[in-house]
Amino acid sequence: MKSEKRFLFSEVCFFILFVLVALLLIGSLVAVLLIVFSKPLVENWNCKFLENIANFSPKETAERIDFSIILTSLSLLVGGSIFIPKFLLKKEVYESVQKKFENDVDEILQNKTIEFIDSKFNSVSNSLNKCDAHLSRMIAFNLKEEFPVWSIGWSIRSLKRYEKLDPNSVGFVEYFDFVEFLRKIVIEGSAQKFFAIVKNEKNEINPVMTALEKEAAESGNDSKRLAVRTVKDIVDFEYSVQFKNKNLKNNEILLPVCKLIGGFAKCLCGAVMANSQNEKLSEQNLLYRELLEQILQISDYGKKCKDFDAKKDYENRLILVLKELEEYVKNKNENYIKDFEKTDVQFFQSK
């Protein structure tokens, strides 16, 4: 409030000064003009006031003109034209600078705030993913004896959460121990348990699906849904490790897991397609098409994926594998169960 009053007072003072300087200059110029043009004015208009001035000689005229006043007036006018606007625009300049300063400060504060929030959010997200990964690992471990397929699904869920962690927040030893525990103790044990159950069902038309149905009945799941969701978890994880995020730190630790469960996923796919063939009593149907749609419906790289290139690449690779498995099923080749029991079979193959 005081600054505004001070500015208003300065504005009035300099305005009055400007008017006085202008009047002084105008008066000086008028005086000079009267002296210079006094003779023509006297001759034409018979002006008695200028008769004495008109009789001056050029030397006397020059002596009587006070050029110091004129120069002073000009100096004041020129100086006033420079300095007066400075003071008159002082408030506008101050407000402009202040506004620019405030905008820059606001922008800096906003950027710093966003960075801080992002940092905190990433930290919280990282902690939640880590907690979720360990919780899923414990669930997988508890399920491996009675529900091996379900246990593998929870193991992959745990690994997918661990893969999302900031690599810098997890030491190599910690990461290695976590993955190795799941691979050797949980996933490998669950796969061996499941294939042992399948061998006991060798008299069944589709021993893999029979084993799935028994586990599903005990766990309260649908056998086909259990198989499809497990396959989806496995192939999503393998695609992420091999193709999508292949340059991530610690990926070399995850590749052995892909080789361990790739054959298991193929075995489940073959069982689902063989079951569809038996239900529809036709070998001419595109057995892979129904399974493909079911996987794409819930996959991270399926219909909800926003990365078009990854989505298309994932689908094309999936189609190639499912078509190959369909040939196994249609030719009633049951050796695929033994082939896929191996621990060095990946689901996807590089093109």
KOLVO-350057 format. One record per residue (C-alpha): x, y, z; residue in one letter; residue number from 1. Coordinates in steps of 0.02 Angstrom, whole numbers, plus 50000, padded with zeros to 5 digits. Example, Ala and Ser with C-alpha at 12.3 -4.5 7.8 and 13.67 -1.06 7.14 Angstrom:
REM KOLVO-350057
<px=50615	py=49775	pz=50390	type=A	seq=1>
<px=50684	py=49947	pz=50357	type=S	seq=2>
***
This chain:
REM KOLVO-350057
<px=50000	py=50000	pz=50000	type=M	seq=1>
<px=50142	py=50120	pz=50046	type=K	seq=2>
<px=50236	py=50078	pz=49887	type=S	seq=3>
<px=50082	py=50118	pz=49783	type=E	seq=4>
<px=50063	py=50289	pz=49867	type=K	seq=5>
<px=50248	py=50324	pz=49844	type=R	seq=6>
<px=50235	py=50278	pz=49660	type=F	seq=7>
<px=50081	py=50390	pz=49637	type=L	seq=8>
<px=50171	py=50538	pz=49719	type=F	seq=9>
<px=50324	py=50513	pz=49608	type=S	seq=10>
<px=50215	py=50502	pz=49455	type=E	seq=11>
<px=50129	py=50669	pz=49496	type=V	seq=12>
<px=50294	py=50758	pz=49534	type=C	seq=13>
<px=50376	py=50703	pz=49374	type=F	seq=14>
<px=50223	py=50746	pz=49273	type=F	seq=15>
<px=50225	py=50924	pz=49343	type=I	seq=16>
<px=50412	py=50935	pz=49308	type=L	seq=17>
<px=50384	py=50876	pz=49131	type=F	seq=18>
<px=50250	py=51010	pz=49104	type=V	seq=19>
<px=50362	py=51149	pz=49174	type=L	seq=20>
<px=50509	py=51097	pz=49066	type=V	seq=21>
<px=50399	py=51089	pz=48913	type=A	seq=22>
<px=50328	py=51264	pz=48949	type=L	seq=23>
<px=50504	py=51331	pz=48976	type=L	seq=24>
<px=50562	py=51262	pz=48811	type=L	seq=25>
<px=50410	py=51324	pz=48720	type=I	seq=26>
<px=50432	py=51499	pz=48795	type=G	seq=27>
<px=50615	py=51502	pz=48745	type=S	seq=28>
<px=50576	py=51450	pz=48568	type=L	seq=29>
<px=50437	py=51579	pz=48555	type=V	seq=30>
<px=50557	py=51715	pz=48615	type=A	seq=31>
<px=50687	py=51665	pz=48486	type=V	seq=32>
<px=50559	py=51660	pz=48348	type=L	seq=33>
<px=50493	py=51833	pz=48394	type=L	seq=34>
<px=50668	py=51904	pz=48389	type=I	seq=35>
<px=50713	py=51821	pz=48225	type=V	seq=36>
<px=50550	py=51863	pz=48137	type=F	seq=37>
<px=50516	py=52031	pz=48219	type=S	seq=38>
<px=50551	py=52136	pz=48064	type=K	seq=39>
<px=50426	py=52044	pz=47950	type=P	seq=40>
<px=50296	py=52051	pz=48087	type=L	seq=41>
<px=50319	py=52239	pz=48111	type=V	seq=42>
<px=50311	py=52271	pz=47925	type=E	seq=43>
<px=50157	py=52165	pz=47893	type=N	seq=44>
<px=50056	py=52188	pz=48053	type=W	seq=45>
<px=50125	py=52354	pz=48120	type=N	seq=46>
<px=50163	py=52274	pz=48289	type=C	seq=47>
<px=50229	py=52411	pz=48406	type=K	seq=48>
<px=50282	py=52284	pz=48537	type=F	seq=49>
<px=50413	py=52218	pz=48418	type=L	seq=50>
<px=50474	py=52386	pz=48347	type=E	seq=51>
<px=50619	py=52400	pz=48470	type=N	seq=52>
<px=50667	py=52220	pz=48442	type=I	seq=53>
<px=50660	py=52240	pz=48255	type=A	seq=54>
<px=50788	py=52383	pz=48264	type=N	seq=55>
<px=50919	py=52271	pz=48343	type=F	seq=56>
<px=51069	py=52227	pz=48237	type=S	seq=57>
<px=51111	py=52041	pz=48211	type=P	seq=58>
<px=51252	py=52059	pz=48337	type=K	seq=59>
<px=51136	py=52135	pz=48468	type=E	seq=60>
<px=51005	py=52003	pz=48432	type=T	seq=61>
<px=51129	py=51865	pz=48461	type=A	seq=62>
<px=51190	py=51947	pz=48621	type=E	seq=63>
<px=51012	py=51967	pz=48689	type=R	seq=64>
<px=50963	py=51786	pz=48658	type=I	seq=65>
<px=51005	py=51682	pz=48812	type=D	seq=66>
<px=51057	py=51518	pz=48734	type=F	seq=67>
<px=51096	py=51446	pz=48904	type=S	seq=68>
<px=50911	py=51445	pz=48945	type=I	seq=69>
<px=50871	py=51360	pz=48781	type=I	seq=70>
<px=51008	py=51231	pz=48805	type=L	seq=71>
<px=50953	py=51202	pz=48983	type=T	seq=72>
<px=50774	py=51177	pz=48925	type=S	seq=73>
<px=50828	py=51057	pz=48791	type=L	seq=74>
<px=50936	py=50960	pz=48914	type=S	seq=75>
<px=50793	py=50950	pz=49038	type=L	seq=76>
<px=50672	py=50896	pz=48904	type=L	seq=77>
<px=50787	py=50762	pz=48834	type=V	seq=78>
<px=50835	py=50704	pz=49008	type=G	seq=79>
<px=50654	py=50707	pz=49059	type=G	seq=80>
<px=50604	py=50606	pz=48907	type=S	seq=81>
<px=50725	py=50470	pz=48963	type=I	seq=82>
<px=50712	py=50472	pz=49152	type=F	seq=83>
<px=50529	py=50519	pz=49174	type=I	seq=84>
<px=50467	py=50363	pz=49081	type=P	seq=85>
<px=50586	py=50261	pz=49188	type=K	seq=86>
<px=50501	py=50321	pz=49347	type=F	seq=87>
<px=50328	py=50320	pz=49270	type=L	seq=88>
<px=50353	py=50141	pz=49211	type=L	seq=89>
<px=50440	py=50086	pz=49369	type=K	seq=90>
<px=50286	py=50000	pz=49435	type=K	seq=91>
<px=50249	py=49913	pz=49270	type=E	seq=92>
<px=50428	py=49854	pz=49256	type=V	seq=93>
<px=50426	py=49795	pz=49437	type=Y	seq=94>
<px=50263	py=49703	pz=49412	type=E	seq=95>
<px=50325	py=49624	pz=49250	type=S	seq=96>
<px=50487	py=49566	pz=49330	type=V	seq=97>
<px=50393	py=49507	pz=49484	type=Q	seq=98>
<px=50269	py=49410	pz=49377	type=K	seq=99>
<px=50409	py=49329	pz=49277	type=K	seq=100>
<px=50499	py=49286	pz=49438	type=F	seq=101>
<px=50343	py=49212	pz=49515	type=E	seq=102>
<px=50306	py=49111	pz=49358	type=N	seq=103>
<px=50484	py=49043	pz=49353	type=D	seq=104>
<px=50478	py=49004	pz=49539	type=V	seq=105>
<px=50308	py=48920	pz=49519	type=D	seq=106>
<px=50373	py=48817	pz=49373	type=E	seq=107>
<px=50528	py=48765	pz=49470	type=I	seq=108>
<px=50425	py=48721	pz=49623	type=L	seq=109>
<px=50301	py=48625	pz=49518	type=Q	seq=110>
<px=50440	py=48526	pz=49431	type=N	seq=111>
<px=50525	py=48490	pz=49595	type=K	seq=112>
<px=50360	py=48439	pz=49673	type=T	seq=113>
<px=50321	py=48322	pz=49528	type=I	seq=114>
<px=50497	py=48247	pz=49539	type=E	seq=115>
<px=50476	py=48223	pz=49726	type=F	seq=116>
<px=50304	py=48144	pz=49707	type=I	seq=117>
<px=50366	py=48031	pz=49567	type=D	seq=118>
<px=50515	py=47981	pz=49671	type=S	seq=119>
<px=50404	py=47940	pz=49820	type=K	seq=120>
<px=50277	py=47851	pz=49710	type=F	seq=121>
<px=50413	py=47746	pz=49629	type=N	seq=122>
<px=50483	py=47706	pz=49800	type=S	seq=123>
<px=50312	py=47654	pz=49866	type=V	seq=124>
<px=50273	py=47558	pz=49705	type=S	seq=125>
<px=50440	py=47470	pz=49718	type=N	seq=126>
<px=50407	py=47423	pz=49899	type=S	seq=127>
<px=50232	py=47359	pz=49857	type=L	seq=128>
<px=50297	py=47254	pz=49711	type=N	seq=129>
<px=50432	py=47183	pz=49822	type=K	seq=130>
<px=50308	py=47141	pz=49960	type=C	seq=131>
<px=50188	py=47066	pz=49831	type=D	seq=132>
<px=50329	py=46962	pz=49757	type=A	seq=133>
<px=50376	py=46888	pz=49925	type=H	seq=134>
<px=50195	py=46856	pz=49973	type=L	seq=135>
<px=50165	py=46767	pz=49807	type=S	seq=136>
<px=50323	py=46664	pz=49833	type=R	seq=137>
<px=50262	py=46605	pz=50003	type=M	seq=138>
<px=50092	py=46558	pz=49930	type=I	seq=139>
<px=50178	py=46462	pz=49789	type=A	seq=140>
<px=50286	py=46369	pz=49914	type=F	seq=141>
<px=50134	py=46318	pz=50018	type=N	seq=142>
<px=50039	py=46257	pz=49865	type=L	seq=143>
<px=50177	py=46155	pz=49781	type=K	seq=144>
<px=50137	py=45987	pz=49862	type=E	seq=145>
<px=49949	py=45980	pz=49838	type=E	seq=146>
<px=49921	py=46100	pz=49693	type=F	seq=147>
<px=50077	py=46100	pz=49582	type=P	seq=148>
<px=50001	py=46191	pz=49432	type=V	seq=149>
<px=49926	py=46325	pz=49541	type=W	seq=150>
<px=50093	py=46338	pz=49631	type=S	seq=151>
<px=50185	py=46370	pz=49467	type=I	seq=152>
<px=50060	py=46506	pz=49423	type=G	seq=153>
<px=50094	py=46594	pz=49590	type=W	seq=154>
<px=50282	py=46573	pz=49564	type=S	seq=155>
<px=50275	py=46660	pz=49395	type=I	seq=156>
<px=50168	py=46796	pz=49471	type=R	seq=157>
<px=50302	py=46821	pz=49602	type=S	seq=158>
<px=50440	py=46829	pz=49470	type=L	seq=159>
<px=50340	py=46953	pz=49365	type=K	seq=160>
<px=50326	py=47068	pz=49516	type=R	seq=161>
<px=50510	py=47049	pz=49553	type=Y	seq=162>
<px=50553	py=47088	pz=49373	type=E	seq=163>
<px=50462	py=47256	pz=49390	type=K	seq=164>
<px=50575	py=47311	pz=49533	type=L	seq=165>
<px=50704	py=47446	pz=49507	type=D	seq=166>
<px=50864	py=47344	pz=49477	type=P	seq=167>
<px=50963	py=47470	pz=49580	type=N	seq=168>
<px=50853	py=47436	pz=49732	type=S	seq=169>
<px=50892	py=47250	pz=49733	type=V	seq=170>
<px=51066	py=47182	pz=49754	type=G	seq=171>
<px=51129	py=47046	pz=49637	type=F	seq=172>
<px=51145	py=46918	pz=49776	type=V	seq=173>
<px=50970	py=46953	pz=49842	type=E	seq=174>
<px=50897	py=46943	pz=49666	type=Y	seq=175>
<px=50992	py=46783	pz=49627	type=F	seq=176>
<px=50940	py=46698	pz=49789	type=D	seq=177>
<px=50758	py=46746	pz=49764	type=F	seq=178>
<px=50749	py=46678	pz=49586	type=V	seq=179>
<px=50850	py=46522	pz=49625	type=E	seq=180>
<px=50737	py=46477	pz=49771	type=F	seq=181>
<px=50583	py=46488	pz=49660	type=L	seq=182>
<px=50666	py=46396	pz=49515	type=R	seq=183>
<px=50742	py=46251	pz=49610	type=K	seq=184>
<px=50630	py=46229	pz=49761	type=I	seq=185>
<px=50459	py=46281	pz=49699	type=V	seq=186>
<px=50443	py=46278	pz=49509	type=I	seq=187>
<px=50553	py=46127	pz=49473	type=E	seq=188>
<px=50476	py=46031	pz=49618	type=G	seq=189>
<px=50299	py=46074	pz=49563	type=S	seq=190>
<px=50332	py=46025	pz=49382	type=A	seq=191>
<px=50406	py=45857	pz=49434	type=Q	seq=192>
<px=50259	py=45829	pz=49550	type=K	seq=193>
<px=50135	py=45866	pz=49410	type=F	seq=194>
<px=50220	py=45754	pz=49281	type=F	seq=195>
<px=50226	py=45614	pz=49409	type=A	seq=196>
<px=50036	py=45631	pz=49427	type=I	seq=197>
<px=50018	py=45630	pz=49237	type=V	seq=198>
<px=50116	py=45466	pz=49224	type=K	seq=199>
<px=49995	py=45386	pz=49345	type=N	seq=200>
<px=49855	py=45432	pz=49225	type=E	seq=201>
<px=49936	py=45347	pz=49075	type=K	seq=202>
<px=49778	py=45246	pz=49038	type=N	seq=203>
<px=49677	py=45403	pz=49011	type=E	seq=204>
<px=49646	py=45476	pz=48837	type=I	seq=205>
<px=49711	py=45646	pz=48894	type=N	seq=206>
<px=49816	py=45612	pz=49050	type=P	seq=207>
<px=49872	py=45794	pz=49069	type=V	seq=208>
<px=49694	py=45859	pz=49070	type=M	seq=209>
<px=49643	py=45721	pz=49190	type=T	seq=210>
<px=49778	py=45776	pz=49311	type=A	seq=211>
<px=49721	py=45956	pz=49289	type=L	seq=212>
<px=49541	py=45909	pz=49324	type=E	seq=213>
<px=49589	py=45822	pz=49487	type=K	seq=214>
<px=49689	py=45971	pz=49547	type=E	seq=215>
<px=49552	py=46091	pz=49493	type=A	seq=216>
<px=49420	py=45991	pz=49586	type=A	seq=217>
<px=49522	py=45995	pz=49746	type=E	seq=218>
<px=49565	py=46181	pz=49733	type=S	seq=219>
<px=49392	py=46237	pz=49676	type=G	seq=220>
<px=49449	py=46294	pz=49503	type=N	seq=221>
<px=49396	py=46253	pz=49326	type=D	seq=222>
<px=49526	py=46140	pz=49245	type=S	seq=223>
<px=49529	py=46231	pz=49078	type=K	seq=224>
<px=49535	py=46402	pz=49160	type=R	seq=225>
<px=49676	py=46342	pz=49274	type=L	seq=226>
<px=49775	py=46283	pz=49123	type=A	seq=227>
<px=49745	py=46440	pz=49018	type=V	seq=228>
<px=49790	py=46560	pz=49159	type=R	seq=229>
<px=49948	py=46463	pz=49200	type=T	seq=230>
<px=50000	py=46461	pz=49016	type=V	seq=231>
<px=49964	py=46647	pz=49005	type=K	seq=232>
<px=50074	py=46684	pz=49157	type=D	seq=233>
<px=50216	py=46578	pz=49088	type=I	seq=234>
<px=50217	py=46644	pz=48909	type=V	seq=235>
<px=50196	py=46825	pz=48967	type=D	seq=236>
<px=50345	py=46805	pz=49082	type=F	seq=237>
<px=50452	py=46720	pz=48950	type=E	seq=238>
<px=50408	py=46849	pz=48817	type=Y	seq=239>
<px=50451	py=46990	pz=48936	type=S	seq=240>
<px=50620	py=46915	pz=48979	type=V	seq=241>
<px=50668	py=46859	pz=48803	type=Q	seq=242>
<px=50601	py=46999	pz=48694	type=F	seq=243>
<px=50516	py=47143	pz=48782	type=K	seq=244>
<px=50638	py=47182	pz=48923	type=N	seq=245>
<px=50786	py=47078	pz=48868	type=K	seq=246>
<px=50911	py=47216	pz=48911	type=N	seq=247>
<px=50857	py=47230	pz=49093	type=L	seq=248>
<px=50986	py=47200	pz=49227	type=K	seq=249>
<px=50984	py=47023	pz=49300	type=N	seq=250>
<px=50891	py=46949	pz=49150	type=N	seq=251>
<px=51024	py=46815	pz=49136	type=E	seq=252>
<px=50961	py=46749	pz=49303	type=I	seq=253>
<px=50783	py=46735	pz=49235	type=L	seq=254>
<px=50823	py=46643	pz=49072	type=L	seq=255>
<px=50847	py=46472	pz=49158	type=P	seq=256>
<px=50671	py=46490	pz=49228	type=V	seq=257>
<px=50605	py=46513	pz=49050	type=C	seq=258>
<px=50691	py=46351	pz=48996	type=K	seq=259>
<px=50620	py=46260	pz=49146	type=L	seq=260>
<px=50436	py=46305	pz=49118	type=I	seq=261>
<px=50426	py=46325	pz=48929	type=G	seq=262>
<px=50395	py=46140	pz=48902	type=G	seq=263>
<px=50270	py=46137	pz=49045	type=F	seq=264>
<px=50168	py=46275	pz=48960	type=A	seq=265>
<px=50173	py=46181	pz=48794	type=K	seq=266>
<px=50112	py=46025	pz=48881	type=C	seq=267>
<px=49963	py=46118	pz=48954	type=L	seq=268>
<px=49921	py=46194	pz=48785	type=C	seq=269>
<px=49924	py=46024	pz=48703	type=G	seq=270>
<px=49808	py=45954	pz=48837	type=A	seq=271>
<px=49682	py=46096	pz=48815	type=V	seq=272>
<px=49679	py=46076	pz=48625	type=M	seq=273>
<px=49666	py=45887	pz=48637	type=A	seq=274>
<px=49519	py=45907	pz=48756	type=N	seq=275>
<px=49435	py=46027	pz=48633	type=S	seq=276>
<px=49461	py=45901	pz=48494	type=Q	seq=277>
<px=49381	py=45762	pz=48595	type=N	seq=278>
<px=49233	py=45871	pz=48643	type=E	seq=279>
<px=49197	py=45927	pz=48464	type=K	seq=280>
<px=49238	py=45758	pz=48386	type=L	seq=281>
<px=49323	py=45842	pz=48239	type=S	seq=282>
<px=49504	py=45848	pz=48185	type=E	seq=283>
<px=49470	py=45984	pz=48056	type=Q	seq=284>
<px=49436	py=46124	pz=48180	type=N	seq=285>
<px=49570	py=46254	pz=48210	type=L	seq=286>
<px=49609	py=46193	pz=48385	type=L	seq=287>
<px=49736	py=46329	pz=48418	type=Y	seq=288>
<px=49615	py=46472	pz=48377	type=R	seq=289>
<px=49505	py=46454	pz=48531	type=E	seq=290>
<px=49654	py=46438	pz=48647	type=L	seq=291>
<px=49738	py=46586	pz=48563	type=L	seq=292>
<px=49588	py=46698	pz=48593	type=E	seq=293>
<px=49576	py=46644	pz=48775	type=Q	seq=294>
<px=49759	py=46685	pz=48806	type=I	seq=295>
<px=49752	py=46853	pz=48716	type=L	seq=296>
<px=49598	py=46901	pz=48815	type=Q	seq=297>
<px=49693	py=46900	pz=48981	type=I	seq=298>
<px=49875	py=46920	pz=48928	type=S	seq=299>
<px=49980	py=47072	pz=48971	type=D	seq=300>
<px=50026	py=47078	pz=48786	type=Y	seq=301>
<px=49853	py=47035	pz=48723	type=G	seq=302>
<px=49703	py=47144	pz=48687	type=K	seq=303>
<px=49735	py=47265	pz=48829	type=K	seq=304>
<px=49916	py=47296	pz=48780	type=C	seq=305>
<px=49947	py=47476	pz=48721	type=K	seq=306>
<px=50114	py=47436	pz=48639	type=D	seq=307>
<px=50054	py=47389	pz=48464	type=F	seq=308>
<px=50222	py=47319	pz=48405	type=D	seq=309>
<px=50242	py=47209	pz=48558	type=A	seq=310>
<px=50061	py=47155	pz=48547	type=K	seq=311>
<px=50076	py=47102	pz=48365	type=K	seq=312>
<px=50244	py=47017	pz=48389	type=D	seq=313>
<px=50179	py=46922	pz=48541	type=Y	seq=314>
<px=50025	py=46863	pz=48446	type=E	seq=315>
<px=50125	py=46807	pz=48294	type=N	seq=316>
<px=50248	py=46708	pz=48401	type=R	seq=317>
<px=50105	py=46631	pz=48499	type=L	seq=318>
<px=50017	py=46577	pz=48340	type=I	seq=319>
<px=50174	py=46490	pz=48275	type=L	seq=320>
<px=50193	py=46388	pz=48435	type=V	seq=321>
<px=50008	py=46343	pz=48448	type=L	seq=322>
<px=50000	py=46288	pz=48266	type=K	seq=323>
<px=50149	py=46174	pz=48295	type=E	seq=324>
<px=50066	py=46101	pz=48449	type=L	seq=325>
<px=49905	py=46076	pz=48353	type=E	seq=326>
<px=49997	py=45961	pz=48233	type=E	seq=327>
<px=50055	py=45857	pz=48381	type=Y	seq=328>
<px=49877	py=45842	pz=48444	type=V	seq=329>
<px=49796	py=45804	pz=48275	type=K	seq=330>
<px=49926	py=45670	pz=48238	type=N	seq=331>
<px=49891	py=45595	pz=48410	type=K	seq=332>
<px=50075	py=45608	pz=48451	type=N	seq=333>
<px=50085	py=45581	pz=48638	type=E	seq=334>
<px=50274	py=45595	pz=48640	type=N	seq=335>
<px=50255	py=45782	pz=48667	type=Y	seq=336>
<px=50225	py=45747	pz=48852	type=I	seq=337>
<px=50394	py=45662	pz=48868	type=K	seq=338>
<px=50478	py=45792	pz=48758	type=D	seq=339>
<px=50411	py=45936	pz=48859	type=F	seq=340>
<px=50462	py=45857	pz=49025	type=E	seq=341>
<px=50639	py=45913	pz=48984	type=K	seq=342>
<px=50701	py=46064	pz=49077	type=T	seq=343>
<px=50782	py=46151	pz=48929	type=D	seq=344>
<px=50627	py=46185	pz=48823	type=V	seq=345>
<px=50574	py=46365	pz=48797	type=Q	seq=346>
<px=50399	py=46410	pz=48740	type=F	seq=347>
<px=50452	py=46544	pz=48615	type=F	seq=348>
<px=50594	py=46526	pz=48493	type=Q	seq=349>
<px=50687	py=46675	pz=48420	type=S	seq=350>
<px=50647	py=46705	pz=48237	type=K	seq=351>
***
